[in-house]
Amino acid sequence: MSPIWPALGILLAATPGAVSAASASPTAFDAVRFTEAQRKGRTIVVETYAPWCLPCRVRGPVLSGLLQRERYRDTLFLRISEKTADADWKRIGAKRYGMLHIYKGSLRVAASAATRKDEIVAMLERAR
């Protein structure tokens, strides 16, 4: 007799509206994904991140928690770091670490070093 756990995992993964913690994790910046999301008019969050950046470390758990909410489920969360090509930094107009750049399609609707939940929510709502 085969164990039920694999089947249960498939059922849970296929549950509509289920959002895992992994879905709110940032993805390394990818110009193709960024451009495609812009073309589709999606909300995009680009964080300029460095591990030594205090605002980045403070904001991380707040932003991950927000992006797990159903309201922001379709938001693309990308991260630019010191390993990201200069051309990609220029593509989003970023000049320093510790910033959030929020886009609705190709329009940048907000850019800030916000770390508080209420400030980040206000930025995300501008893109809705």
Disulfide bonds with the S-S distance in Angstrom:
none
